[in-house]
Amino acid sequence: MGLVSGLVVYILLWWWVFLMTLPFGAKAPDAVETGHATSAPAKPMLWWKAGITTLIAGILFAIVYWIIVSEIINLDTA
């Protein structure tokens, strides 16, 4: 796996995991302020979710990298 393809795989894994973590801990506020969406979370904790996402995506990337390098799944067409 080259540098660019590895980076693309990591970025895709990161976004996939990040979008999966967004609903966790999201609670709508009791009193909604004027102009705010009623479904907007009171405390979204985005930095915490981004950190957890980075850790999980790193672990998943290591697994994917190992599968590709050990040729369990061969991506060469020739």
N, C-alpha and C positions, 0 to 999 in steps of 0.2 A: 504494500500500500504506500503510495507516494504521499508527500507532504500535503499537497492540495486536496487529494481525495480523503486523507485522514482528517483534515480540517473541516471539510464538508460533512463528513460523517459525524464528527463531534458536534458541529453546529446544529445539524438536524436532530441529533439525540437530545441536545440541550433544550431546544425549543419544544420538542415533543414532551419531555419530562416537565418543563416549566408550565406548559399549558395544562398538564395533568394536575399539577400541584396548586394551581390558582384557586380552585373551589375549597380547599382545606382551610378551615378556620374562618371562612368568610361569613360574617353575620351582619344582616342589615341593621342599621341603627333604629332605636326605638322611636326617636323623634327625627323626622326627615326635615331638613332645612329647605327653604324655598329655592327652587332652581336646581336641586340635586335629584338624581334618579332615586326612586324608592328602593331599587335593588342594589345600589352601590354599597359596598361593605364599609363599615365604620373604620376598621383598622385592617387594611389589606395585607400588611406584613410582607411587602414585596422584596425587601432586602434579605430577609430571612429565607423566603422561598427561593430566591435566586442563589443563595449560598447552598442550600440543600440540593437544588437542581444541579449545581456545578459538581457537587460530590457524587450524586447518583449518575450523572452523565459521564463523569470520569470513569466510574466503575463499569458502566455499560460499554463505554468506548474500549476499555481494556479487554473486555470479553469479546467484542466484535473484532478487535485487532488480533487477538489470539486465534480466533476462528479463521480469519483470513490468512494470517501468516502461516499457520499450521496446515493450511490447505484442506481443512475440513469442508469448506465451501470454496471452490475454485472459481474466480471471476474472470479468468483468461478464456477467450473464445478460440484461441488457436490451438 
